[in-house]
Amino acid sequence: MLAQIHEQFVGIGWAAIYVIVGAIVGTLLILVCSALLPRLINKLTPHLDEEKEIARGNQAVAEYFGRIVSAAIVGVSIVVAAAVLGGLIAALH
C-alpha cells in the first residue's frame, strides 16, 4: 500500500517536472520565433520594407505582417503544448 502511494507521488513529481521543463522550453521557443520571424519576413520580401510601410500607416502591410507572425507563433505554441501534454501523459502512466 505504501509502495503504491510512493509510486503515485513519484509519477506526479515527474509530471510536474515535465510540465515545468516543457513550459520553459516552450517559452524560449516562442521568444526565439518572435525575434526571428520579422527578420525572415524581411528577407523573403526584399523590395518591401515592412517597418517603413507600417510607420507610414499602410494597413494592409500591417495586417499581413501581423497575421504571418501570429500564425507562426500559434503554430509553435500548438507543437509545444502537444509535447508538454505527451510528457505529462507519459509521466502519469
HTML snippet that shows the backbone in 3Dmol.js (N, CA, C, O; Angstrom):
<script src="https://3Dmol.org/build/3Dmol-min.js"></script>
<div id="view" style="width:600px;height:400px;position:relative"></div>
<script>
const pdb = `
ATOM      1  N   MET A   1       0.826  -1.193   0.000  1.00  0.00           N
ATOM      2  CA  MET A   1       0.000   0.000   0.000  1.00  0.00           C
ATOM      3  C   MET A   1       0.869   1.255   0.000  1.00  0.00           C
ATOM      4  O   MET A   1       0.639   2.186  -0.772  1.00  0.00           O
ATOM      5  N   LEU A   2       1.884   1.263   0.890  1.00  0.00           N
ATOM      6  CA  LEU A   2       2.777   2.411   0.987  1.00  0.00           C
ATOM      7  C   LEU A   2       3.616   2.560  -0.277  1.00  0.00           C
ATOM      8  O   LEU A   2       3.903   3.679  -0.702  1.00  0.00           O
ATOM      9  N   ALA A   3       4.010   1.440  -0.879  1.00  0.00           N
ATOM     10  CA  ALA A   3       4.795   1.488  -2.122  1.00  0.00           C
ATOM     11  C   ALA A   3       3.962   2.056  -3.267  1.00  0.00           C
ATOM     12  O   ALA A   3       4.481   2.781  -4.117  1.00  0.00           O
ATOM     13  N   GLN A   4       2.682   1.730  -3.289  1.00  0.00           N
ATOM     14  CA  GLN A   4       1.810   2.238  -4.340  1.00  0.00           C
ATOM     15  C   GLN A   4       1.619   3.752  -4.206  1.00  0.00           C
ATOM     16  O   GLN A   4       1.604   4.466  -5.209  1.00  0.00           O
ATOM     17  N   ILE A   5       1.476   4.234  -2.994  1.00  0.00           N
ATOM     18  CA  ILE A   5       1.336   5.680  -2.761  1.00  0.00           C
ATOM     19  C   ILE A   5       2.619   6.392  -3.146  1.00  0.00           C
ATOM     20  O   ILE A   5       2.588   7.461  -3.756  1.00  0.00           O
ATOM     21  N   HIS A   6       3.765   5.788  -2.783  1.00  0.00           N
ATOM     22  CA  HIS A   6       5.058   6.370  -3.144  1.00  0.00           C
ATOM     23  C   HIS A   6       5.208   6.441  -4.664  1.00  0.00           C
ATOM     24  O   HIS A   6       5.703   7.435  -5.195  1.00  0.00           O
ATOM     25  N   GLU A   7       4.783   5.392  -5.361  1.00  0.00           N
ATOM     26  CA  GLU A   7       4.863   5.372  -6.826  1.00  0.00           C
ATOM     27  C   GLU A   7       3.982   6.452  -7.449  1.00  0.00           C
ATOM     28  O   GLU A   7       4.361   7.061  -8.450  1.00  0.00           O
ATOM     29  N   GLN A   8       2.818   6.691  -6.867  1.00  0.00           N
ATOM     30  CA  GLN A   8       1.938   7.743  -7.380  1.00  0.00           C
ATOM     31  C   GLN A   8       2.559   9.126  -7.194  1.00  0.00           C
ATOM     32  O   GLN A   8       2.482   9.967  -8.090  1.00  0.00           O
ATOM     33  N   PHE A   9       3.170   9.362  -6.044  1.00  0.00           N
ATOM     34  CA  PHE A   9       3.820  10.649  -5.801  1.00  0.00           C
ATOM     35  C   PHE A   9       5.012  10.854  -6.729  1.00  0.00           C
ATOM     36  O   PHE A   9       5.255  11.971  -7.187  1.00  0.00           O
ATOM     37  N   VAL A  10       5.749   9.799  -7.006  1.00  0.00           N
ATOM     38  CA  VAL A  10       6.872   9.894  -7.940  1.00  0.00           C
ATOM     39  C   VAL A  10       6.355  10.237  -9.336  1.00  0.00           C
ATOM     40  O   VAL A  10       6.947  11.058 -10.036  1.00  0.00           O
ATOM     41  N   GLY A  11       5.253   9.609  -9.738  1.00  0.00           N
ATOM     42  CA  GLY A  11       4.653   9.916 -11.038  1.00  0.00           C
ATOM     43  C   GLY A  11       4.185  11.355 -11.134  1.00  0.00           C
ATOM     44  O   GLY A  11       4.367  12.011 -12.159  1.00  0.00           O
ATOM     45  N   ILE A  12       3.585  11.841 -10.066  1.00  0.00           N
ATOM     46  CA  ILE A  12       3.137  13.235 -10.038  1.00  0.00           C
ATOM     47  C   ILE A  12       4.340  14.179 -10.066  1.00  0.00           C
ATOM     48  O   ILE A  12       4.297  15.227 -10.711  1.00  0.00           O
ATOM     49  N   GLY A  13       5.385  13.813  -9.381  1.00  0.00           N
ATOM     50  CA  GLY A  13       6.616  14.626  -9.396  1.00  0.00           C
ATOM     51  C   GLY A  13       7.215  14.710 -10.788  1.00  0.00           C
ATOM     52  O   GLY A  13       7.602  15.787 -11.241  1.00  0.00           O
ATOM     53  N   TRP A  14       7.293  13.561 -11.472  1.00  0.00           N
ATOM     54  CA  TRP A  14       7.815  13.567 -12.850  1.00  0.00           C
ATOM     55  C   TRP A  14       6.911  14.367 -13.773  1.00  0.00           C
ATOM     56  O   TRP A  14       7.392  15.071 -14.661  1.00  0.00           O
ATOM     57  N   ALA A  15       5.614  14.263 -13.570  1.00  0.00           N
ATOM     58  CA  ALA A  15       4.683  15.040 -14.388  1.00  0.00           C
ATOM     59  C   ALA A  15       4.913  16.539 -14.185  1.00  0.00           C
ATOM     60  O   ALA A  15       4.898  17.306 -15.148  1.00  0.00           O
ATOM     61  N   ALA A  16       5.123  16.952 -12.943  1.00  0.00           N
ATOM     62  CA  ALA A  16       5.385  18.362 -12.655  1.00  0.00           C
ATOM     63  C   ALA A  16       6.687  18.814 -13.305  1.00  0.00           C
ATOM     64  O   ALA A  16       6.768  19.923 -13.832  1.00  0.00           O
ATOM     65  N   ILE A  17       7.704  17.956 -13.268  1.00  0.00           N
ATOM     66  CA  ILE A  17       8.982  18.297 -13.901  1.00  0.00           C
ATOM     67  C   ILE A  17       8.812  18.434 -15.411  1.00  0.00           C
ATOM     68  O   ILE A  17       9.347  19.368 -16.007  1.00  0.00           O
ATOM     69  N   TYR A  18       8.072  17.510 -16.040  1.00  0.00           N
ATOM     70  CA  TYR A  18       7.822  17.606 -17.478  1.00  0.00           C
ATOM     71  C   TYR A  18       7.096  18.898 -17.834  1.00  0.00           C
ATOM     72  O   TYR A  18       7.433  19.556 -18.818  1.00  0.00           O
ATOM     73  N   VAL A  19       6.108  19.253 -17.036  1.00  0.00           N
ATOM     74  CA  VAL A  19       5.337  20.461 -17.314  1.00  0.00           C
ATOM     75  C   VAL A  19       6.221  21.705 -17.173  1.00  0.00           C
ATOM     76  O   VAL A  19       6.170  22.600 -18.017  1.00  0.00           O
ATOM     77  N   ILE A  20       7.019  21.763 -16.125  1.00  0.00           N
ATOM     78  CA  ILE A  20       7.870  22.935 -15.898  1.00  0.00           C
ATOM     79  C   ILE A  20       8.929  23.054 -16.991  1.00  0.00           C
ATOM     80  O   ILE A  20       9.133  24.138 -17.537  1.00  0.00           O
ATOM     81  N   VAL A  21       9.599  21.957 -17.313  1.00  0.00           N
ATOM     82  CA  VAL A  21      10.618  21.986 -18.368  1.00  0.00           C
ATOM     83  C   VAL A  21       9.974  22.303 -19.716  1.00  0.00           C
ATOM     84  O   VAL A  21      10.522  23.082 -20.496  1.00  0.00           O
ATOM     85  N   GLY A  22       8.830  21.712 -19.990  1.00  0.00           N
ATOM     86  CA  GLY A  22       8.131  21.998 -21.240  1.00  0.00           C
ATOM     87  C   GLY A  22       7.711  23.451 -21.337  1.00  0.00           C
ATOM     88  O   GLY A  22       7.787  24.050 -22.409  1.00  0.00           O
ATOM     89  N   ALA A  23       7.272  24.017 -20.237  1.00  0.00           N
ATOM     90  CA  ALA A  23       6.873  25.426 -20.236  1.00  0.00           C
ATOM     91  C   ALA A  23       8.077  26.335 -20.483  1.00  0.00           C
ATOM     92  O   ALA A  23       7.974  27.322 -21.212  1.00  0.00           O
ATOM     93  N   ILE A  24       9.204  26.005 -19.883  1.00  0.00           N
ATOM     94  CA  ILE A  24      10.410  26.819 -20.081  1.00  0.00           C
ATOM     95  C   ILE A  24      10.890  26.717 -21.524  1.00  0.00           C
ATOM     96  O   ILE A  24      11.191  27.731 -22.154  1.00  0.00           O
ATOM     97  N   VAL A  25      10.962  25.499 -22.046  1.00  0.00           N
ATOM     98  CA  VAL A  25      11.397  25.311 -23.428  1.00  0.00           C
ATOM     99  C   VAL A  25      10.416  25.967 -24.392  1.00  0.00           C
ATOM    100  O   VAL A  25      10.828  26.597 -25.365  1.00  0.00           O
ATOM    101  N   GLY A  26       9.136  25.823 -24.128  1.00  0.00           N
ATOM    102  CA  GLY A  26       8.126  26.445 -24.976  1.00  0.00           C
ATOM    103  C   GLY A  26       8.222  27.959 -24.972  1.00  0.00           C
ATOM    104  O   GLY A  26       8.105  28.595 -26.020  1.00  0.00           O
ATOM    105  N   THR A  27       8.434  28.536 -23.805  1.00  0.00           N
ATOM    106  CA  THR A  27       8.581  29.985 -23.716  1.00  0.00           C
ATOM    107  C   THR A  27       9.799  30.459 -24.492  1.00  0.00           C
ATOM    108  O   THR A  27       9.743  31.473 -25.188  1.00  0.00           O
ATOM    109  N   LEU A  28      10.901  29.726 -24.372  1.00  0.00           N
ATOM    110  CA  LEU A  28      12.104  30.091 -25.122  1.00  0.00           C
ATOM    111  C   LEU A  28      11.878  29.975 -26.628  1.00  0.00           C
ATOM    112  O   LEU A  28      12.330  30.831 -27.389  1.00  0.00           O
ATOM    113  N   LEU A  29      11.186  28.928 -27.059  1.00  0.00           N
ATOM    114  CA  LEU A  29      10.900  28.782 -28.484  1.00  0.00           C
ATOM    115  C   LEU A  29      10.017  29.913 -29.001  1.00  0.00           C
ATOM    116  O   LEU A  29      10.242  30.422 -30.099  1.00  0.00           O
ATOM    117  N   ILE A  30       9.029  30.301 -28.231  1.00  0.00           N
ATOM    118  CA  ILE A  30       8.145  31.399 -28.636  1.00  0.00           C
ATOM    119  C   ILE A  30       8.939  32.702 -28.736  1.00  0.00           C
ATOM    120  O   ILE A  30       8.753  33.471 -29.678  1.00  0.00           O
ATOM    121  N   LEU A  31       9.822  32.950 -27.768  1.00  0.00           N
ATOM    122  CA  LEU A  31      10.627  34.166 -27.811  1.00  0.00           C
ATOM    123  C   LEU A  31      11.572  34.175 -29.006  1.00  0.00           C
ATOM    124  O   LEU A  31      11.746  35.207 -29.655  1.00  0.00           O
ATOM    125  N   VAL A  32      12.178  33.033 -29.298  1.00  0.00           N
ATOM    126  CA  VAL A  32      13.078  32.940 -30.452  1.00  0.00           C
ATOM    127  C   VAL A  32      12.303  33.153 -31.743  1.00  0.00           C
ATOM    128  O   VAL A  32      12.757  33.875 -32.631  1.00  0.00           O
ATOM    129  N   CYS A  33      11.142  32.533 -31.852  1.00  0.00           N
ATOM    130  CA  CYS A  33      10.309  32.722 -33.054  1.00  0.00           C
ATOM    131  C   CYS A  33       9.869  34.166 -33.193  1.00  0.00           C
ATOM    132  O   CYS A  33       9.848  34.705 -34.300  1.00  0.00           O
ATOM    133  N   SER A  34       9.520  34.793 -32.091  1.00  0.00           N
ATOM    134  CA  SER A  34       9.100  36.194 -32.145  1.00  0.00           C
ATOM    135  C   SER A  34      10.237  37.108 -32.582  1.00  0.00           C
ATOM    136  O   SER A  34       9.993  38.142 -33.204  1.00  0.00           O
ATOM    137  N   ALA A  35      11.466  36.745 -32.269  1.00  0.00           N
ATOM    138  CA  ALA A  35      12.607  37.565 -32.659  1.00  0.00           C
ATOM    139  C   ALA A  35      13.049  37.285 -34.095  1.00  0.00           C
ATOM    140  O   ALA A  35      13.455  38.203 -34.807  1.00  0.00           O
ATOM    141  N   LEU A  36      12.973  36.032 -34.521  1.00  0.00           N
ATOM    142  CA  LEU A  36      13.496  35.673 -35.838  1.00  0.00           C
ATOM    143  C   LEU A  36      12.501  35.839 -36.975  1.00  0.00           C
ATOM    144  O   LEU A  36      12.911  36.094 -38.107  1.00  0.00           O
ATOM    145  N   LEU A  37      11.222  35.703 -36.713  1.00  0.00           N
ATOM    146  CA  LEU A  37      10.240  35.775 -37.796  1.00  0.00           C
ATOM    147  C   LEU A  37      10.187  37.117 -38.519  1.00  0.00           C
ATOM    148  O   LEU A  37      10.106  37.123 -39.748  1.00  0.00           O
ATOM    149  N   PRO A  38      10.229  38.240 -37.831  1.00  0.00           N
ATOM    150  CA  PRO A  38      10.247  39.501 -38.585  1.00  0.00           C
ATOM    151  C   PRO A  38      11.468  39.615 -39.509  1.00  0.00           C
ATOM    152  O   PRO A  38      11.358  40.135 -40.620  1.00  0.00           O
ATOM    153  N   ARG A  39      12.621  39.133 -39.053  1.00  0.00           N
ATOM    154  CA  ARG A  39      13.815  39.156 -39.903  1.00  0.00           C
ATOM    155  C   ARG A  39      13.643  38.254 -41.113  1.00  0.00           C
ATOM    156  O   ARG A  39      14.044  38.607 -42.222  1.00  0.00           O
ATOM    157  N   LEU A  40      13.044  37.086 -40.896  1.00  0.00           N
ATOM    158  CA  LEU A  40      12.816  36.156 -42.002  1.00  0.00           C
ATOM    159  C   LEU A  40      11.851  36.756 -43.027  1.00  0.00           C
ATOM    160  O   LEU A  40      12.067  36.627 -44.232  1.00  0.00           O
ATOM    161  N   ILE A  41      10.814  37.396 -42.561  1.00  0.00           N
ATOM    162  CA  ILE A  41       9.863  38.016 -43.480  1.00  0.00           C
ATOM    163  C   ILE A  41      10.528  39.146 -44.257  1.00  0.00           C
ATOM    164  O   ILE A  41      10.262  39.322 -45.446  1.00  0.00           O
ATOM    165  N   ASN A  42      11.394  39.916 -43.592  1.00  0.00           N
ATOM    166  CA  ASN A  42      12.123  40.976 -44.297  1.00  0.00           C
ATOM    167  C   ASN A  42      13.020  40.408 -45.391  1.00  0.00           C
ATOM    168  O   ASN A  42      13.150  41.011 -46.455  1.00  0.00           O
ATOM    169  N   LYS A  43      13.641  39.252 -45.142  1.00  0.00           N
ATOM    170  CA  LYS A  43      14.498  38.642 -46.164  1.00  0.00           C
ATOM    171  C   LYS A  43      13.685  38.031 -47.299  1.00  0.00           C
ATOM    172  O   LYS A  43      14.141  37.997 -48.442  1.00  0.00           O
ATOM    173  N   LEU A  44      12.486  37.549 -46.991  1.00  0.00           N
ATOM    174  CA  LEU A  44      11.644  36.961 -48.035  1.00  0.00           C
ATOM    175  C   LEU A  44      10.973  38.013 -48.910  1.00  0.00           C
ATOM    176  O   LEU A  44      10.567  37.714 -50.033  1.00  0.00           O
ATOM    177  N   THR A  45      10.854  39.227 -48.415  1.00  0.00           N
ATOM    178  CA  THR A  45      10.262  40.325 -49.195  1.00  0.00           C
ATOM    179  C   THR A  45      11.285  41.453 -49.306  1.00  0.00           C
ATOM    180  O   THR A  45      11.163  42.467 -48.619  1.00  0.00           O
ATOM    181  N   PRO A  46      12.301  41.284 -50.172  1.00  0.00           N
ATOM    182  CA  PRO A  46      13.400  42.264 -50.208  1.00  0.00           C
ATOM    183  C   PRO A  46      12.996  43.633 -50.749  1.00  0.00           C
ATOM    184  O   PRO A  46      13.647  44.625 -50.422  1.00  0.00           O
ATOM    185  N   HIS A  47      11.956  43.722 -51.555  1.00  0.00           N
ATOM    186  CA  HIS A  47      11.566  45.001 -52.138  1.00  0.00           C
ATOM    187  C   HIS A  47      10.510  45.727 -51.315  1.00  0.00           C
ATOM    188  O   HIS A  47       9.974  46.748 -51.746  1.00  0.00           O
ATOM    189  N   LEU A  48      10.214  45.204 -50.138  1.00  0.00           N
ATOM    190  CA  LEU A  48       9.185  45.804 -49.287  1.00  0.00           C
ATOM    191  C   LEU A  48       9.740  45.960 -47.876  1.00  0.00           C
ATOM    192  O   LEU A  48      10.089  44.970 -47.233  1.00  0.00           O
ATOM    193  N   ASP A  49       9.822  47.180 -47.400  1.00  0.00           N
ATOM    194  CA  ASP A  49      10.278  47.441 -46.033  1.00  0.00           C
ATOM    195  C   ASP A  49       9.040  47.551 -45.137  1.00  0.00           C
ATOM    196  O   ASP A  49       8.379  48.589 -45.087  1.00  0.00           O
ATOM    197  N   GLU A  50       8.747  46.460 -44.437  1.00  0.00           N
ATOM    198  CA  GLU A  50       7.523  46.402 -43.643  1.00  0.00           C
ATOM    199  C   GLU A  50       7.470  47.476 -42.568  1.00  0.00           C
ATOM    200  O   GLU A  50       6.425  48.092 -42.358  1.00  0.00           O
ATOM    201  N   GLU A  51       8.593  47.704 -41.884  1.00  0.00           N
ATOM    202  CA  GLU A  51       8.589  48.694 -40.805  1.00  0.00           C
ATOM    203  C   GLU A  51       8.250  50.091 -41.325  1.00  0.00           C
ATOM    204  O   GLU A  51       7.480  50.822 -40.702  1.00  0.00           O
ATOM    205  N   LYS A  52       8.830  50.455 -42.472  1.00  0.00           N
ATOM    206  CA  LYS A  52       8.528  51.762 -43.055  1.00  0.00           C
ATOM    207  C   LYS A  52       7.063  51.862 -43.467  1.00  0.00           C
ATOM    208  O   LYS A  52       6.408  52.879 -43.238  1.00  0.00           O
ATOM    209  N   GLU A  53       6.562  50.795 -44.075  1.00  0.00           N
ATOM    210  CA  GLU A  53       5.174  50.809 -44.533  1.00  0.00           C
ATOM    211  C   GLU A  53       4.201  50.883 -43.355  1.00  0.00           C
ATOM    212  O   GLU A  53       3.186  51.576 -43.420  1.00  0.00           O
ATOM    213  N   ILE A  54       4.516  50.173 -42.296  1.00  0.00           N
ATOM    214  CA  ILE A  54       3.648  50.224 -41.105  1.00  0.00           C
ATOM    215  C   ILE A  54       3.719  51.613 -40.474  1.00  0.00           C
ATOM    216  O   ILE A  54       2.699  52.145 -40.036  1.00  0.00           O
ATOM    217  N   ALA A  55       4.921  52.208 -40.425  1.00  0.00           N
ATOM    218  CA  ALA A  55       5.065  53.559 -39.874  1.00  0.00           C
ATOM    219  C   ALA A  55       4.326  54.586 -40.726  1.00  0.00           C
ATOM    220  O   ALA A  55       3.822  55.579 -40.200  1.00  0.00           O
ATOM    221  N   ARG A  56       4.256  54.353 -42.050  1.00  0.00           N
ATOM    222  CA  ARG A  56       3.521  55.262 -42.932  1.00  0.00           C
ATOM    223  C   ARG A  56       2.016  55.072 -42.813  1.00  0.00           C
ATOM    224  O   ARG A  56       1.251  55.882 -43.336  1.00  0.00           O
ATOM    225  N   GLY A  57       1.583  54.031 -42.143  1.00  0.00           N
ATOM    226  CA  GLY A  57       0.159  53.800 -41.938  1.00  0.00           C
ATOM    227  C   GLY A  57      -0.467  52.854 -42.938  1.00  0.00           C
ATOM    228  O   GLY A  57      -1.687  52.847 -43.102  1.00  0.00           O
ATOM    229  N   ASN A  58       0.348  52.051 -43.612  1.00  0.00           N
ATOM    230  CA  ASN A  58      -0.172  51.095 -44.594  1.00  0.00           C
ATOM    231  C   ASN A  58      -0.825  49.942 -43.833  1.00  0.00           C
ATOM    232  O   ASN A  58      -0.145  49.055 -43.318  1.00  0.00           O
ATOM    233  N   GLN A  59      -2.133  49.971 -43.774  1.00  0.00           N
ATOM    234  CA  GLN A  59      -2.903  48.994 -43.002  1.00  0.00           C
ATOM    235  C   GLN A  59      -2.770  47.587 -43.562  1.00  0.00           C
ATOM    236  O   GLN A  59      -2.737  46.625 -42.795  1.00  0.00           O
ATOM    237  N   ALA A  60      -2.693  47.445 -44.879  1.00  0.00           N
ATOM    238  CA  ALA A  60      -2.609  46.115 -45.493  1.00  0.00           C
ATOM    239  C   ALA A  60      -1.314  45.406 -45.104  1.00  0.00           C
ATOM    240  O   ALA A  60      -1.321  44.215 -44.790  1.00  0.00           O
ATOM    241  N   VAL A  61      -0.211  46.137 -45.125  1.00  0.00           N
ATOM    242  CA  VAL A  61       1.073  45.530 -44.745  1.00  0.00           C
ATOM    243  C   VAL A  61       1.063  45.179 -43.258  1.00  0.00           C
ATOM    244  O   VAL A  61       1.580  44.134 -42.864  1.00  0.00           O
ATOM    245  N   ALA A  62       0.483  46.037 -42.442  1.00  0.00           N
ATOM    246  CA  ALA A  62       0.426  45.770 -41.002  1.00  0.00           C
ATOM    247  C   ALA A  62      -0.378  44.505 -40.716  1.00  0.00           C
ATOM    248  O   ALA A  62       0.022  43.685 -39.889  1.00  0.00           O
ATOM    249  N   GLU A  63      -1.511  44.346 -41.401  1.00  0.00           N
ATOM    250  CA  GLU A  63      -2.322  43.150 -41.184  1.00  0.00           C
ATOM    251  C   GLU A  63      -1.609  41.894 -41.694  1.00  0.00           C
ATOM    252  O   GLU A  63      -1.622  40.858 -41.031  1.00  0.00           O
ATOM    253  N   TYR A  64      -0.989  41.991 -42.873  1.00  0.00           N
ATOM    254  CA  TYR A  64      -0.235  40.867 -43.440  1.00  0.00           C
ATOM    255  C   TYR A  64       0.871  40.436 -42.493  1.00  0.00           C
ATOM    256  O   TYR A  64       1.007  39.256 -42.171  1.00  0.00           O
ATOM    257  N   PHE A  65       1.661  41.410 -42.050  1.00  0.00           N
ATOM    258  CA  PHE A  65       2.796  41.132 -41.173  1.00  0.00           C
ATOM    259  C   PHE A  65       2.314  40.523 -39.851  1.00  0.00           C
ATOM    260  O   PHE A  65       2.881  39.542 -39.370  1.00  0.00           O
ATOM    261  N   GLY A  66       1.275  41.107 -39.277  1.00  0.00           N
ATOM    262  CA  GLY A  66       0.747  40.610 -38.011  1.00  0.00           C
ATOM    263  C   GLY A  66       0.175  39.210 -38.120  1.00  0.00           C
ATOM    264  O   GLY A  66       0.357  38.388 -37.222  1.00  0.00           O
ATOM    265  N   ARG A  67      -0.515  38.938 -39.213  1.00  0.00           N
ATOM    266  CA  ARG A  67      -1.104  37.607 -39.384  1.00  0.00           C
ATOM    267  C   ARG A  67      -0.045  36.540 -39.587  1.00  0.00           C
ATOM    268  O   ARG A  67      -0.160  35.442 -39.042  1.00  0.00           O
ATOM    269  N   ILE A  68       0.975  36.845 -40.357  1.00  0.00           N
ATOM    270  CA  ILE A  68       2.043  35.861 -40.602  1.00  0.00           C
ATOM    271  C   ILE A  68       2.777  35.537 -39.304  1.00  0.00           C
ATOM    272  O   ILE A  68       2.986  34.368 -38.980  1.00  0.00           O
ATOM    273  N   VAL A  69       3.164  36.565 -38.570  1.00  0.00           N
ATOM    274  CA  VAL A  69       3.909  36.351 -37.323  1.00  0.00           C
ATOM    275  C   VAL A  69       3.034  35.658 -36.281  1.00  0.00           C
ATOM    276  O   VAL A  69       3.493  34.738 -35.604  1.00  0.00           O
ATOM    277  N   SER A  70       1.789  36.085 -36.146  1.00  0.00           N
ATOM    278  CA  SER A  70       0.930  35.460 -35.137  1.00  0.00           C
ATOM    279  C   SER A  70       0.599  34.015 -35.502  1.00  0.00           C
ATOM    280  O   SER A  70       0.491  33.170 -34.614  1.00  0.00           O
ATOM    281  N   ALA A  71       0.436  33.718 -36.786  1.00  0.00           N
ATOM    282  CA  ALA A  71       0.168  32.339 -37.197  1.00  0.00           C
ATOM    283  C   ALA A  71       1.354  31.432 -36.881  1.00  0.00           C
ATOM    284  O   ALA A  71       1.168  30.297 -36.442  1.00  0.00           O
ATOM    285  N   ALA A  72       2.549  31.918 -37.098  1.00  0.00           N
ATOM    286  CA  ALA A  72       3.736  31.116 -36.782  1.00  0.00           C
ATOM    287  C   ALA A  72       3.855  30.890 -35.272  1.00  0.00           C
ATOM    288  O   ALA A  72       4.204  29.794 -34.835  1.00  0.00           O
ATOM    289  N   ILE A  73       3.571  31.910 -34.488  1.00  0.00           N
ATOM    290  CA  ILE A  73       3.651  31.773 -33.036  1.00  0.00           C
ATOM    291  C   ILE A  73       2.589  30.797 -32.529  1.00  0.00           C
ATOM    292  O   ILE A  73       2.867  29.992 -31.641  1.00  0.00           O
ATOM    293  N   VAL A  74       1.388  30.860 -33.079  1.00  0.00           N
ATOM    294  CA  VAL A  74       0.334  29.916 -32.690  1.00  0.00           C
ATOM    295  C   VAL A  74       0.742  28.492 -33.084  1.00  0.00           C
ATOM    296  O   VAL A  74       0.515  27.549 -32.326  1.00  0.00           O
ATOM    297  N   GLY A  75       1.338  28.338 -34.256  1.00  0.00           N
ATOM    298  CA  GLY A  75       1.795  27.014 -34.679  1.00  0.00           C
ATOM    299  C   GLY A  75       2.841  26.434 -33.749  1.00  0.00           C
ATOM    300  O   GLY A  75       2.768  25.258 -33.391  1.00  0.00           O
ATOM    301  N   VAL A  76       3.810  27.239 -33.353  1.00  0.00           N
ATOM    302  CA  VAL A  76       4.830  26.769 -32.409  1.00  0.00           C
ATOM    303  C   VAL A  76       4.195  26.458 -31.059  1.00  0.00           C
ATOM    304  O   VAL A  76       4.575  25.488 -30.404  1.00  0.00           O
ATOM    305  N   SER A  77       3.244  27.263 -30.644  1.00  0.00           N
ATOM    306  CA  SER A  77       2.560  27.019 -29.367  1.00  0.00           C
ATOM    307  C   SER A  77       1.809  25.694 -29.369  1.00  0.00           C
ATOM    308  O   SER A  77       1.803  24.982 -28.364  1.00  0.00           O
ATOM    309  N   ILE A  78       1.178  25.360 -30.486  1.00  0.00           N
ATOM    310  CA  ILE A  78       0.460  24.085 -30.579  1.00  0.00           C
ATOM    311  C   ILE A  78       1.427  22.912 -30.473  1.00  0.00           C
ATOM    312  O   ILE A  78       1.134  21.919 -29.806  1.00  0.00           O
ATOM    313  N   VAL A  79       2.572  23.025 -31.127  1.00  0.00           N
ATOM    314  CA  VAL A  79       3.575  21.951 -31.065  1.00  0.00           C
ATOM    315  C   VAL A  79       4.107  21.800 -29.646  1.00  0.00           C
ATOM    316  O   VAL A  79       4.251  20.681 -29.154  1.00  0.00           O
ATOM    317  N   VAL A  80       4.398  22.907 -28.990  1.00  0.00           N
ATOM    318  CA  VAL A  80       4.913  22.856 -27.613  1.00  0.00           C
ATOM    319  C   VAL A  80       3.855  22.283 -26.676  1.00  0.00           C
ATOM    320  O   VAL A  80       4.180  21.476 -25.805  1.00  0.00           O
ATOM    321  N   ALA A  81       2.598  22.685 -26.838  1.00  0.00           N
ATOM    322  CA  ALA A  81       1.528  22.158 -25.988  1.00  0.00           C
ATOM    323  C   ALA A  81       1.373  20.650 -26.167  1.00  0.00           C
ATOM    324  O   ALA A  81       1.149  19.926 -25.198  1.00  0.00           O
ATOM    325  N   ALA A  82       1.493  20.184 -27.399  1.00  0.00           N
ATOM    326  CA  ALA A  82       1.398  18.739 -27.651  1.00  0.00           C
ATOM    327  C   ALA A  82       2.570  18.003 -27.004  1.00  0.00           C
ATOM    328  O   ALA A  82       2.395  16.910 -26.467  1.00  0.00           O
ATOM    329  N   ALA A  83       3.750  18.591 -27.053  1.00  0.00           N
ATOM    330  CA  ALA A  83       4.926  17.949 -26.429  1.00  0.00           C
ATOM    331  C   ALA A  83       4.777  17.898 -24.913  1.00  0.00           C
ATOM    332  O   ALA A  83       5.096  16.884 -24.292  1.00  0.00           O
ATOM    333  N   VAL A  84       4.295  18.983 -24.315  1.00  0.00           N
ATOM    334  CA  VAL A  84       4.105  19.009 -22.858  1.00  0.00           C
ATOM    335  C   VAL A  84       3.033  18.010 -22.458  1.00  0.00           C
ATOM    336  O   VAL A  84       3.195  17.286 -21.475  1.00  0.00           O
ATOM    337  N   LEU A  85       1.941  17.965 -23.208  1.00  0.00           N
ATOM    338  CA  LEU A  85       0.869  17.027 -22.901  1.00  0.00           C
ATOM    339  C   LEU A  85       1.337  15.576 -23.051  1.00  0.00           C
ATOM    340  O   LEU A  85       0.980  14.714 -22.248  1.00  0.00           O
ATOM    341  N   GLY A  86       2.136  15.317 -24.083  1.00  0.00           N
ATOM    342  CA  GLY A  86       2.685  13.964 -24.255  1.00  0.00           C
ATOM    343  C   GLY A  86       3.586  13.566 -23.106  1.00  0.00           C
ATOM    344  O   GLY A  86       3.531  12.430 -22.636  1.00  0.00           O
ATOM    345  N   GLY A  87       4.426  14.502 -22.643  1.00  0.00           N
ATOM    346  CA  GLY A  87       5.278  14.224 -21.498  1.00  0.00           C
ATOM    347  C   GLY A  87       4.487  14.014 -20.236  1.00  0.00           C
ATOM    348  O   GLY A  87       4.825  13.159 -19.417  1.00  0.00           O
ATOM    349  N   LEU A  88       3.432  14.791 -20.072  1.00  0.00           N
ATOM    350  CA  LEU A  88       2.577  14.670 -18.903  1.00  0.00           C
ATOM    351  C   LEU A  88       1.864  13.323 -18.877  1.00  0.00           C
ATOM    352  O   LEU A  88       1.789  12.671 -17.836  1.00  0.00           O
ATOM    353  N   ILE A  89       1.345  12.917 -20.024  1.00  0.00           N
ATOM    354  CA  ILE A  89       0.656  11.622 -20.108  1.00  0.00           C
ATOM    355  C   ILE A  89       1.645  10.477 -19.870  1.00  0.00           C
ATOM    356  O   ILE A  89       1.324   9.501 -19.192  1.00  0.00           O
ATOM    357  N   ALA A  90       2.846  10.607 -20.434  1.00  0.00           N
ATOM    358  CA  ALA A  90       3.851   9.560 -20.241  1.00  0.00           C
ATOM    359  C   ALA A  90       4.269   9.457 -18.768  1.00  0.00           C
ATOM    360  O   ALA A  90       4.504   8.362 -18.259  1.00  0.00           O
ATOM    361  N   ALA A  91       4.357  10.595 -18.099  1.00  0.00           N
ATOM    362  CA  ALA A  91       4.777  10.576 -16.698  1.00  0.00           C
ATOM    363  C   ALA A  91       3.705  10.001 -15.789  1.00  0.00           C
ATOM    364  O   ALA A  91       4.022   9.392 -14.767  1.00  0.00           O
ATOM    365  N   LEU A  92       2.448  10.185 -16.146  1.00  0.00           N
ATOM    366  CA  LEU A  92       1.366   9.712 -15.275  1.00  0.00           C
ATOM    367  C   LEU A  92       0.985   8.260 -15.510  1.00  0.00           C
ATOM    368  O   LEU A  92       0.187   7.701 -14.756  1.00  0.00           O
ATOM    369  N   HIS A  93       1.543   7.642 -16.543  1.00  0.00           N
ATOM    370  CA  HIS A  93       1.216   6.238 -16.784  1.00  0.00           C
ATOM    371  C   HIS A  93       2.322   5.346 -16.396  1.00  0.00           C
ATOM    372  O   HIS A  93       2.210   4.128 -16.534  1.00  0.00           O
TER     373      HIS A  93
END
`;
const viewer = $3Dmol.createViewer("view");
viewer.addModel(pdb, "pdb");
viewer.setStyle({}, {cartoon: {color: "spectrum"}});
viewer.zoomTo();
viewer.render();
</script>
